[in-house]
Amino acid sequence: MATSGNAELFRLAGERDPYRQARLGVIEPGAWADVLIVEGDPTDDLEVLADPDKNLATTGYGA
């Protein structure tokens, strides 16, 4: 929801939208997306985010 909401705000910027060529806010082939994989349930225990080296798996450019 946070990603799709922010994507909608970028679209409101019109020509100033720095990502106007990208599909944002969705997870599908060809779209730009950041995915965060959490070991645990942060809605049940927010402490899982306190130790990112242990509980978060990330990938991306340069990873």
PQR file of N, CA, C, O and H, with PARSE charges and radii, in Angstrom:
ATOM      1  N   MET A   1       0.818  -1.184   0.000 -0.4000 1.5000
ATOM      2  CA  MET A   1       0.000   0.000   0.000 -0.0000 2.0000
ATOM      3  C   MET A   1       0.867   1.255   0.000  0.5500 1.7000
ATOM      4  O   MET A   1       0.566   2.218  -0.705 -0.5500 1.4000
ATOM      5  N   ALA A   2       1.932   1.247   0.781 -0.4000 1.5000
ATOM      6  CA  ALA A   2       2.802   2.424   0.821 -0.0000 2.0000
ATOM      7  C   ALA A   2       3.434   2.667  -0.537  0.5500 1.7000
ATOM      8  O   ALA A   2       3.571   3.814  -0.962 -0.5500 1.4000
ATOM      9  H   ALA A   2       2.177   0.464   1.353  0.4000 1.0000
ATOM     10  N   THR A   3       3.816   1.605  -1.217 -0.4000 1.5000
ATOM     11  CA  THR A   3       4.434   1.759  -2.533 -0.0000 2.0000
ATOM     12  C   THR A   3       3.441   2.281  -3.552  0.5500 1.7000
ATOM     13  O   THR A   3       3.765   3.194  -4.311 -0.5500 1.4000
ATOM     14  H   THR A   3       3.704   0.673  -0.872  0.4000 1.0000
ATOM     15  N   SER A   4       2.247   1.727  -3.586 -0.4000 1.5000
ATOM     16  CA  SER A   4       1.262   2.176  -4.569 -0.0000 2.0000
ATOM     17  C   SER A   4       0.805   3.597  -4.274  0.5500 1.7000
ATOM     18  O   SER A   4       0.564   4.372  -5.200 -0.5500 1.4000
ATOM     19  H   SER A   4       1.984   0.986  -2.969  0.4000 1.0000
ATOM     20  N   GLY A   5       0.682   3.950  -2.998 -0.4000 1.5000
ATOM     21  CA  GLY A   5       0.302   5.327  -2.639 -0.0000 2.0000
ATOM     22  C   GLY A   5       1.344   6.327  -3.080  0.5500 1.7000
ATOM     23  O   GLY A   5       1.004   7.386  -3.608 -0.5500 1.4000
ATOM     24  H   GLY A   5       0.878   3.321  -2.246  0.4000 1.0000
ATOM     25  N   ASN A   6       2.605   6.009  -2.871 -0.4000 1.5000
ATOM     26  CA  ASN A   6       3.678   6.903  -3.311 -0.0000 2.0000
ATOM     27  C   ASN A   6       3.732   6.991  -4.832  0.5500 1.7000
ATOM     28  O   ASN A   6       4.006   8.059  -5.380 -0.5500 1.4000
ATOM     29  H   ASN A   6       2.881   5.149  -2.442  0.4000 1.0000
ATOM     30  N   ALA A   7       3.474   5.888  -5.512 -0.4000 1.5000
ATOM     31  CA  ALA A   7       3.449   5.908  -6.973 -0.0000 2.0000
ATOM     32  C   ALA A   7       2.364   6.868  -7.470  0.5500 1.7000
ATOM     33  O   ALA A   7       2.579   7.608  -8.430 -0.5500 1.4000
ATOM     34  H   ALA A   7       3.251   5.021  -5.067  0.4000 1.0000
ATOM     35  N   GLU A   8       1.216   6.854  -6.821 -0.4000 1.5000
ATOM     36  CA  GLU A   8       0.140   7.773  -7.205 -0.0000 2.0000
ATOM     37  C   GLU A   8       0.568   9.230  -7.006  0.5500 1.7000
ATOM     38  O   GLU A   8       0.242  10.087  -7.827 -0.5500 1.4000
ATOM     39  H   GLU A   8       1.042   6.253  -6.041  0.4000 1.0000
ATOM     40  N   LEU A   9       1.289   9.510  -5.932 -0.4000 1.5000
ATOM     41  CA  LEU A   9       1.768  10.879  -5.701 -0.0000 2.0000
ATOM     42  C   LEU A   9       2.755  11.311  -6.775  0.5500 1.7000
ATOM     43  O   LEU A   9       2.705  12.453  -7.233 -0.5500 1.4000
ATOM     44  H   LEU A   9       1.554   8.814  -5.265  0.4000 1.0000
ATOM     45  N   PHE A  10       3.654  10.417  -7.186 -0.4000 1.5000
ATOM     46  CA  PHE A  10       4.579  10.751  -8.276 -0.0000 2.0000
ATOM     47  C   PHE A  10       3.810  11.103  -9.536  0.5500 1.7000
ATOM     48  O   PHE A  10       4.164  12.049 -10.240 -0.5500 1.4000
ATOM     49  H   PHE A  10       3.694   9.490  -6.814  0.4000 1.0000
ATOM     50  N   ARG A  11       2.762  10.348  -9.822 -0.4000 1.5000
ATOM     51  CA  ARG A  11       1.983  10.601 -11.046 -0.0000 2.0000
ATOM     52  C   ARG A  11       1.328  11.985 -11.018  0.5500 1.7000
ATOM     53  O   ARG A  11       1.127  12.586 -12.073 -0.5500 1.4000
ATOM     54  H   ARG A  11       2.475   9.580  -9.250  0.4000 1.0000
ATOM     55  N   LEU A  12       0.999  12.492  -9.848 -0.4000 1.5000
ATOM     56  CA  LEU A  12       0.404  13.820  -9.748 -0.0000 2.0000
ATOM     57  C   LEU A  12       1.390  14.928 -10.138  0.5500 1.7000
ATOM     58  O   LEU A  12       0.979  16.050 -10.433 -0.5500 1.4000
ATOM     59  H   LEU A  12       1.162  12.004  -8.991  0.4000 1.0000
ATOM     60  N   ALA A  13       2.688  14.612 -10.138 -0.4000 1.5000
ATOM     61  CA  ALA A  13       3.710  15.612 -10.481 -0.0000 2.0000
ATOM     62  C   ALA A  13       3.809  15.840 -11.986  0.5500 1.7000
ATOM     63  O   ALA A  13       4.534  16.734 -12.423 -0.5500 1.4000
ATOM     64  H   ALA A  13       3.022  13.700  -9.899  0.4000 1.0000
ATOM     65  N   GLY A  14       3.101  15.054 -12.782 -0.4000 1.5000
ATOM     66  CA  GLY A  14       3.098  15.239 -14.234 -0.0000 2.0000
ATOM     67  C   GLY A  14       4.491  15.133 -14.829  0.5500 1.7000
ATOM     68  O   GLY A  14       5.184  14.138 -14.619 -0.5500 1.4000
ATOM     69  H   GLY A  14       2.512  14.328 -12.427  0.4000 1.0000
ATOM     70  N   GLU A  15       4.904  16.154 -15.570 -0.4000 1.5000
ATOM     71  CA  GLU A  15       6.213  16.151 -16.232 -0.0000 2.0000
ATOM     72  C   GLU A  15       7.379  16.148 -15.253  0.5500 1.7000
ATOM     73  O   GLU A  15       8.490  15.766 -15.620 -0.5500 1.4000
ATOM     74  H   GLU A  15       4.341  16.963 -15.740  0.4000 1.0000
ATOM     75  N   ARG A  16       7.147  16.563 -14.025 -0.4000 1.5000
ATOM     76  CA  ARG A  16       8.217  16.563 -13.018 -0.0000 2.0000
ATOM     77  C   ARG A  16       8.388  15.208 -12.350  0.5500 1.7000
ATOM     78  O   ARG A  16       9.297  15.035 -11.537 -0.5500 1.4000
ATOM     79  H   ARG A  16       6.245  16.874 -13.726  0.4000 1.0000
ATOM     80  N   ASP A  17       7.540  14.250 -12.672 -0.4000 1.5000
ATOM     81  CA  ASP A  17       7.633  12.901 -12.125 -0.0000 2.0000
ATOM     82  C   ASP A  17       8.929  12.257 -12.637  0.5500 1.7000
ATOM     83  O   ASP A  17       9.047  11.996 -13.835 -0.5500 1.4000
ATOM     84  H   ASP A  17       6.802  14.390 -13.332  0.4000 1.0000
ATOM     85  N   PRO A  18       9.901  11.996 -11.752 -0.5600 1.5000
ATOM     86  CA  PRO A  18      11.170  11.435 -12.215  0.2800 2.0000
ATOM     87  C   PRO A  18      11.048   9.989 -12.681  0.5500 1.7000
ATOM     88  O   PRO A  18      11.976   9.465 -13.297 -0.5500 1.4000
ATOM     89  N   TYR A  19       9.940   9.343 -12.403 -0.4000 1.5000
ATOM     90  CA  TYR A  19       9.753   7.938 -12.761 -0.0000 2.0000
ATOM     91  C   TYR A  19       8.634   7.741 -13.765  0.5500 1.7000
ATOM     92  O   TYR A  19       8.043   6.663 -13.818 -0.5500 1.4000
ATOM     93  H   TYR A  19       9.186   9.768 -11.903  0.4000 1.0000
ATOM     94  N   ARG A  20       8.330   8.749 -14.560 -0.4000 1.5000
ATOM     95  CA  ARG A  20       7.154   8.674 -15.426 -0.0000 2.0000
ATOM     96  C   ARG A  20       7.229   7.548 -16.457  0.5500 1.7000
ATOM     97  O   ARG A  20       6.195   7.124 -16.974 -0.5500 1.4000
ATOM     98  H   ARG A  20       8.810   9.625 -14.517  0.4000 1.0000
ATOM     99  N   GLN A  21       8.439   7.053 -16.770 -0.4000 1.5000
ATOM    100  CA  GLN A  21       8.566   5.954 -17.722 -0.0000 2.0000
ATOM    101  C   GLN A  21       8.427   4.586 -17.058  0.5500 1.7000
ATOM    102  O   GLN A  21       8.394   3.568 -17.749 -0.5500 1.4000
ATOM    103  H   GLN A  21       9.279   7.397 -16.351  0.4000 1.0000
ATOM    104  N   ALA A  22       8.346   4.550 -15.738 -0.4000 1.5000
ATOM    105  CA  ALA A  22       8.317   3.280 -15.008 -0.0000 2.0000
ATOM    106  C   ALA A  22       6.926   2.949 -14.510  0.5500 1.7000
ATOM    107  O   ALA A  22       6.114   3.836 -14.248 -0.5500 1.4000
ATOM    108  H   ALA A  22       8.374   5.377 -15.176  0.4000 1.0000
ATOM    109  N   ARG A  23       6.667   1.668 -14.383 -0.4000 1.5000
ATOM    110  CA  ARG A  23       5.446   1.226 -13.702 -0.0000 2.0000
ATOM    111  C   ARG A  23       5.827   1.050 -12.242  0.5500 1.7000
ATOM    112  O   ARG A  23       6.692   0.242 -11.907 -0.5500 1.4000
ATOM    113  H   ARG A  23       7.327   0.947 -14.596  0.4000 1.0000
ATOM    114  N   LEU A  24       5.179   1.807 -11.386 -0.4000 1.5000
ATOM    115  CA  LEU A  24       5.474   1.782  -9.958 -0.0000 2.0000
ATOM    116  C   LEU A  24       4.263   1.292  -9.178  0.5500 1.7000
ATOM    117  O   LEU A  24       3.130   1.364  -9.652 -0.5500 1.4000
ATOM    118  H   LEU A  24       4.476   2.463 -11.658  0.4000 1.0000
ATOM    119  N   GLY A  25       4.522   0.794  -7.977 -0.4000 1.5000
ATOM    120  CA  GLY A  25       3.440   0.439  -7.075 -0.0000 2.0000
ATOM    121  C   GLY A  25       2.823  -0.920  -7.322  0.5500 1.7000
ATOM    122  O   GLY A  25       1.801  -1.257  -6.724 -0.5500 1.4000
ATOM    123  H   GLY A  25       5.443   0.735  -7.591  0.4000 1.0000
ATOM    124  N   VAL A  26       3.440  -1.714  -8.210 -0.4000 1.5000
ATOM    125  CA  VAL A  26       2.945  -3.058  -8.484 -0.0000 2.0000
ATOM    126  C   VAL A  26       4.131  -4.013  -8.506  0.5500 1.7000
ATOM    127  O   VAL A  26       5.268  -3.598  -8.732 -0.5500 1.4000
ATOM    128  H   VAL A  26       4.270  -1.440  -8.696  0.4000 1.0000
ATOM    129  N   ILE A  27       3.867  -5.266  -8.274 -0.4000 1.5000
ATOM    130  CA  ILE A  27       4.890  -6.289  -8.440 -0.0000 2.0000
ATOM    131  C   ILE A  27       4.447  -7.149  -9.610  0.5500 1.7000
ATOM    132  O   ILE A  27       3.565  -7.997  -9.478 -0.5500 1.4000
ATOM    133  H   ILE A  27       2.944  -5.603  -8.090  0.4000 1.0000
ATOM    134  N   GLU A  28       5.073  -6.917 -10.756 -0.4000 1.5000
ATOM    135  CA  GLU A  28       4.760  -7.652 -11.972 -0.0000 2.0000
ATOM    136  C   GLU A  28       5.949  -7.511 -12.914  0.5500 1.7000
ATOM    137  O   GLU A  28       6.761  -6.603 -12.740 -0.5500 1.4000
ATOM    138  H   GLU A  28       5.789  -6.228 -10.863  0.4000 1.0000
ATOM    139  N   PRO A  29       6.068  -8.385 -13.904 -0.5600 1.5000
ATOM    140  CA  PRO A  29       7.202  -8.301 -14.830  0.2800 2.0000
ATOM    141  C   PRO A  29       7.292  -6.928 -15.490  0.5500 1.7000
ATOM    142  O   PRO A  29       6.294  -6.387 -15.967 -0.5500 1.4000
ATOM    143  N   GLY A  30       8.504  -6.375 -15.507 -0.4000 1.5000
ATOM    144  CA  GLY A  30       8.744  -5.082 -16.146 -0.0000 2.0000
ATOM    145  C   GLY A  30       8.533  -3.881 -15.255  0.5500 1.7000
ATOM    146  O   GLY A  30       8.920  -2.770 -15.618 -0.5500 1.4000
ATOM    147  H   GLY A  30       9.315  -6.814 -15.120  0.4000 1.0000
ATOM    148  N   ALA A  31       7.928  -4.074 -14.099 -0.4000 1.5000
ATOM    149  CA  ALA A  31       7.682  -2.956 -13.181 -0.0000 2.0000
ATOM    150  C   ALA A  31       8.910  -2.715 -12.310  0.5500 1.7000
ATOM    151  O   ALA A  31       9.715  -3.620 -12.092 -0.5500 1.4000
ATOM    152  H   ALA A  31       7.614  -4.976 -13.804  0.4000 1.0000
ATOM    153  N   TRP A  32       9.043  -1.498 -11.820 -0.4000 1.5000
ATOM    154  CA  TRP A  32      10.104  -1.174 -10.873 -0.0000 2.0000
ATOM    155  C   TRP A  32       9.563  -1.473  -9.487  0.5500 1.7000
ATOM    156  O   TRP A  32       8.482  -1.008  -9.127 -0.5500 1.4000
ATOM    157  H   TRP A  32       8.389  -0.762 -11.997  0.4000 1.0000
ATOM    158  N   ALA A  33      10.304  -2.243  -8.713 -0.4000 1.5000
ATOM    159  CA  ALA A  33       9.811  -2.603  -7.390 -0.0000 2.0000
ATOM    160  C   ALA A  33      10.959  -2.839  -6.432  0.5500 1.7000
ATOM    161  O   ALA A  33      12.036  -3.282  -6.830 -0.5500 1.4000
ATOM    162  H   ALA A  33      11.182  -2.620  -9.006  0.4000 1.0000
ATOM    163  N   ASP A  34      10.724  -2.546  -5.195 -0.4000 1.5000
ATOM    164  CA  ASP A  34      11.606  -2.917  -4.095 -0.0000 2.0000
ATOM    165  C   ASP A  34      10.844  -3.937  -3.273  0.5500 1.7000
ATOM    166  O   ASP A  34       9.687  -3.721  -2.914 -0.5500 1.4000
ATOM    167  H   ASP A  34       9.849  -2.186  -4.873  0.4000 1.0000
ATOM    168  N   VAL A  35      11.490  -5.031  -2.983 -0.4000 1.5000
ATOM    169  CA  VAL A  35      10.856  -6.066  -2.187 -0.0000 2.0000
ATOM    170  C   VAL A  35      11.720  -6.300  -0.960  0.5500 1.7000
ATOM    171  O   VAL A  35      12.939  -6.443  -1.058 -0.5500 1.4000
ATOM    172  H   VAL A  35      12.431  -5.206  -3.275  0.4000 1.0000
ATOM    173  N   LEU A  36      11.093  -6.335   0.159 -0.4000 1.5000
ATOM    174  CA  LEU A  36      11.771  -6.578   1.425 -0.0000 2.0000
ATOM    175  C   LEU A  36      11.231  -7.879   2.003  0.5500 1.7000
ATOM    176  O   LEU A  36      10.032  -8.014   2.247 -0.5500 1.4000
ATOM    177  H   LEU A  36      10.103  -6.218   0.238  0.4000 1.0000
ATOM    178  N   ILE A  37      12.131  -8.831   2.218 -0.4000 1.5000
ATOM    179  CA  ILE A  37      11.733 -10.120   2.773 -0.0000 2.0000
ATOM    180  C   ILE A  37      12.124 -10.131   4.239  0.5500 1.7000
ATOM    181  O   ILE A  37      13.296  -9.977   4.582 -0.5500 1.4000
ATOM    182  H   ILE A  37      13.105  -8.721   2.020  0.4000 1.0000
ATOM    183  N   VAL A  38      11.138 -10.313   5.096 -0.4000 1.5000
ATOM    184  CA  VAL A  38      11.337 -10.241   6.539 -0.0000 2.0000
ATOM    185  C   VAL A  38      11.211 -11.639   7.135  0.5500 1.7000
ATOM    186  O   VAL A  38      10.255 -12.365   6.859 -0.5500 1.4000
ATOM    187  H   VAL A  38      10.185 -10.437   4.817  0.4000 1.0000
ATOM    188  N   GLU A  39      12.190 -11.999   7.954 -0.4000 1.5000
ATOM    189  CA  GLU A  39      12.121 -13.253   8.716 -0.0000 2.0000
ATOM    190  C   GLU A  39      11.344 -12.955   9.988  0.5500 1.7000
ATOM    191  O   GLU A  39      11.897 -12.434  10.956 -0.5500 1.4000
ATOM    192  H   GLU A  39      12.966 -11.409   8.178  0.4000 1.0000
ATOM    193  N   GLY A  40      10.076 -13.284   9.982 -0.4000 1.5000
ATOM    194  CA  GLY A  40       9.202 -12.965  11.099 -0.0000 2.0000
ATOM    195  C   GLY A  40       8.039 -12.109  10.633  0.5500 1.7000
ATOM    196  O   GLY A  40       7.919 -11.796   9.448 -0.5500 1.4000
ATOM    197  H   GLY A  40       9.626 -13.708   9.196  0.4000 1.0000
ATOM    198  N   ASP A  41       7.204 -11.742  11.553 -0.4000 1.5000
ATOM    199  CA  ASP A  41       6.006 -10.956  11.241 -0.0000 2.0000
ATOM    200  C   ASP A  41       6.082  -9.614  11.966  0.5500 1.7000
ATOM    201  O   ASP A  41       5.793  -9.548  13.161 -0.5500 1.4000
ATOM    202  H   ASP A  41       7.301 -11.996  12.515  0.4000 1.0000
ATOM    203  N   PRO A  42       6.468  -8.536  11.263 -0.5600 1.5000
ATOM    204  CA  PRO A  42       6.583  -7.242  11.935  0.2800 2.0000
ATOM    205  C   PRO A  42       5.252  -6.693  12.442  0.5500 1.7000
ATOM    206  O   PRO A  42       5.243  -5.796  13.286 -0.5500 1.4000
ATOM    207  N   THR A  43       4.134  -7.208  11.951 -0.4000 1.5000
ATOM    208  CA  THR A  43       2.849  -6.760  12.504 -0.0000 2.0000
ATOM    209  C   THR A  43       2.569  -7.414  13.845  0.5500 1.7000
ATOM    210  O   THR A  43       1.724  -6.945  14.609 -0.5500 1.4000
ATOM    211  H   THR A  43       4.141  -7.937  11.266  0.4000 1.0000
ATOM    212  N   ASP A  44       3.280  -8.499  14.131 -0.4000 1.5000
ATOM    213  CA  ASP A  44       3.145  -9.185  15.403 -0.0000 2.0000
ATOM    214  C   ASP A  44       4.267  -8.793  16.369  0.5500 1.7000
ATOM    215  O   ASP A  44       4.046  -8.675  17.575 -0.5500 1.4000
ATOM    216  H   ASP A  44       3.966  -8.880  13.510  0.4000 1.0000
ATOM    217  N   ASP A  45       5.482  -8.592  15.822 -0.4000 1.5000
ATOM    218  CA  ASP A  45       6.650  -8.271  16.644 -0.0000 2.0000
ATOM    219  C   ASP A  45       7.550  -7.314  15.870  0.5500 1.7000
ATOM    220  O   ASP A  45       8.340  -7.742  15.029 -0.5500 1.4000
ATOM    221  H   ASP A  45       5.661  -8.688  14.843  0.4000 1.0000
ATOM    222  N   LEU A  46       7.433  -6.045  16.150 -0.4000 1.5000
ATOM    223  CA  LEU A  46       8.201  -5.028  15.443 -0.0000 2.0000
ATOM    224  C   LEU A  46       9.712  -5.161  15.657  0.5500 1.7000
ATOM    225  O   LEU A  46      10.499  -4.624  14.878 -0.5500 1.4000
ATOM    226  H   LEU A  46       6.791  -5.697  16.834  0.4000 1.0000
ATOM    227  N   GLU A  47      10.108  -5.863  16.694 -0.4000 1.5000
ATOM    228  CA  GLU A  47      11.530  -6.052  16.994 -0.0000 2.0000
ATOM    229  C   GLU A  47      12.277  -6.787  15.879  0.5500 1.7000
ATOM    230  O   GLU A  47      13.501  -6.685  15.799 -0.5500 1.4000
ATOM    231  H   GLU A  47       9.468  -6.299  17.327  0.4000 1.0000
ATOM    232  N   VAL A  48      11.570  -7.527  15.016 -0.4000 1.5000
ATOM    233  CA  VAL A  48      12.271  -8.223  13.930 -0.0000 2.0000
ATOM    234  C   VAL A  48      12.973  -7.230  13.004  0.5500 1.7000
ATOM    235  O   VAL A  48      13.933  -7.590  12.323 -0.5500 1.4000
ATOM    236  H   VAL A  48      10.576  -7.610  15.081  0.4000 1.0000
ATOM    237  N   LEU A  49      12.503  -5.993  12.976 -0.4000 1.5000
ATOM    238  CA  LEU A  49      13.136  -4.970  12.129 -0.0000 2.0000
ATOM    239  C   LEU A  49      14.331  -4.316  12.811  0.5500 1.7000
ATOM    240  O   LEU A  49      15.084  -3.585  12.167 -0.5500 1.4000
ATOM    241  H   LEU A  49      11.724  -5.700  13.529  0.4000 1.0000
ATOM    242  N   ALA A  50      14.515  -4.569  14.098 -0.4000 1.5000
ATOM    243  CA  ALA A  50      15.612  -3.954  14.839 -0.0000 2.0000
ATOM    244  C   ALA A  50      16.956  -4.582  14.516  0.5500 1.7000
ATOM    245  O   ALA A  50      17.993  -3.976  14.783 -0.5500 1.4000
ATOM    246  H   ALA A  50      13.903  -5.163  14.620  0.4000 1.0000
ATOM    247  N   ASP A  51      16.966  -5.786  13.947 -0.4000 1.5000
ATOM    248  CA  ASP A  51      18.204  -6.468  13.591 -0.0000 2.0000
ATOM    249  C   ASP A  51      18.165  -6.841  12.109  0.5500 1.7000
ATOM    250  O   ASP A  51      17.929  -7.999  11.763 -0.5500 1.4000
ATOM    251  H   ASP A  51      16.124  -6.279  13.730  0.4000 1.0000
ATOM    252  N   PRO A  52      18.398  -5.852  11.231 -0.5600 1.5000
ATOM    253  CA  PRO A  52      18.255  -6.111   9.795  0.2800 2.0000
ATOM    254  C   PRO A  52      19.225  -7.157   9.262  0.5500 1.7000
ATOM    255  O   PRO A  52      18.877  -7.896   8.341 -0.5500 1.4000
ATOM    256  N   ASP A  53      20.440  -7.242   9.818 -0.4000 1.5000
ATOM    257  CA  ASP A  53      21.386  -8.246   9.333 -0.0000 2.0000
ATOM    258  C   ASP A  53      20.864  -9.660   9.552  0.5500 1.7000
ATOM    259  O   ASP A  53      21.147 -10.560   8.761 -0.5500 1.4000
ATOM    260  H   ASP A  53      20.723  -6.642  10.567  0.4000 1.0000
ATOM    261  N   LYS A  54      20.121  -9.848  10.598 -0.4000 1.5000
ATOM    262  CA  LYS A  54      19.595 -11.168  10.931 -0.0000 2.0000
ATOM    263  C   LYS A  54      18.236 -11.441  10.280  0.5500 1.7000
ATOM    264  O   LYS A  54      17.973 -12.563   9.846 -0.5500 1.4000
ATOM    265  H   LYS A  54      19.891  -9.117  11.240  0.4000 1.0000
ATOM    266  N   ASN A  55      17.380 -10.433  10.210 -0.4000 1.5000
ATOM    267  CA  ASN A  55      15.983 -10.668   9.854 -0.0000 2.0000
ATOM    268  C   ASN A  55      15.518 -10.141   8.504  0.5500 1.7000
ATOM    269  O   ASN A  55      14.372 -10.377   8.121 -0.5500 1.4000
ATOM    270  H   ASN A  55      17.594  -9.522  10.563  0.4000 1.0000
ATOM    271  N   LEU A  56      16.375  -9.434   7.770 -0.4000 1.5000
ATOM    272  CA  LEU A  56      15.952  -8.905   6.477 -0.0000 2.0000
ATOM    273  C   LEU A  56      16.826  -9.449   5.360  0.5500 1.7000
ATOM    274  O   LEU A  56      18.050  -9.499   5.476 -0.5500 1.4000
ATOM    275  H   LEU A  56      17.306  -9.242   8.080  0.4000 1.0000
ATOM    276  N   ALA A  57      16.180  -9.853   4.286 -0.4000 1.5000
ATOM    277  CA  ALA A  57      16.898 -10.273   3.088 -0.0000 2.0000
ATOM    278  C   ALA A  57      16.640  -9.210   2.024  0.5500 1.7000
ATOM    279  O   ALA A  57      15.488  -8.908   1.714 -0.5500 1.4000
ATOM    280  H   ALA A  57      15.186  -9.812   4.193  0.4000 1.0000
ATOM    281  N   THR A  58      17.689  -8.651   1.473 -0.4000 1.5000
ATOM    282  CA  THR A  58      17.527  -7.613   0.452 -0.0000 2.0000
ATOM    283  C   THR A  58      18.285  -8.004  -0.797  0.5500 1.7000
ATOM    284  O   THR A  58      19.252  -8.765  -0.742 -0.5500 1.4000
ATOM    285  H   THR A  58      18.626  -8.896   1.724  0.4000 1.0000
ATOM    286  N   THR A  59      17.840  -7.479  -1.918 -0.4000 1.5000
ATOM    287  CA  THR A  59      18.561  -7.637  -3.173 -0.0000 2.0000
ATOM    288  C   THR A  59      18.375  -6.349  -3.937  0.5500 1.7000
ATOM    289  O   THR A  59      17.486  -5.557  -3.627 -0.5500 1.4000
ATOM    290  H   THR A  59      17.055  -6.861  -1.963  0.4000 1.0000
ATOM    291  N   GLY A  60      19.188  -6.143  -4.907 -0.4000 1.5000
ATOM    292  CA  GLY A  60      19.061  -4.945  -5.725 -0.0000 2.0000
ATOM    293  C   GLY A  60      20.328  -4.706  -6.507  0.5500 1.7000
ATOM    294  O   GLY A  60      21.190  -5.581  -6.587 -0.5500 1.4000
ATOM    295  H   GLY A  60      19.911  -6.787  -5.159  0.4000 1.0000
ATOM    296  N   TYR A  61      20.444  -3.547  -7.073 -0.4000 1.5000
ATOM    297  CA  TYR A  61      21.625  -3.214  -7.839 -0.0000 2.0000
ATOM    298  C   TYR A  61      22.835  -3.255  -6.926  0.5500 1.7000
ATOM    299  O   TYR A  61      22.821  -2.689  -5.833 -0.5500 1.4000
ATOM    300  H   TYR A  61      19.743  -2.836  -7.007  0.4000 1.0000
ATOM    301  N   GLY A  62      23.860  -3.915  -7.372 -0.4000 1.5000
ATOM    302  CA  GLY A  62      25.097  -3.978  -6.609 -0.0000 2.0000
ATOM    303  C   GLY A  62      25.066  -4.987  -5.484  0.5500 1.7000
ATOM    304  O   GLY A  62      26.058  -5.147  -4.772 -0.5500 1.4000
ATOM    305  H   GLY A  62      23.871  -4.374  -8.260  0.4000 1.0000
ATOM    306  N   ALA A  63      23.950  -5.669  -5.307 -0.4000 1.5000
ATOM    307  CA  ALA A  63      23.859  -6.637  -4.207 -0.0000 2.0000
ATOM    308  C   ALA A  63      24.455  -7.965  -4.617  0.5500 1.7000
ATOM    309  O   ALA A  63      24.471  -8.906  -3.824 -0.5500 1.4000
ATOM    310  H   ALA A  63      23.145  -5.539  -5.885  0.4000 1.0000
TER
END
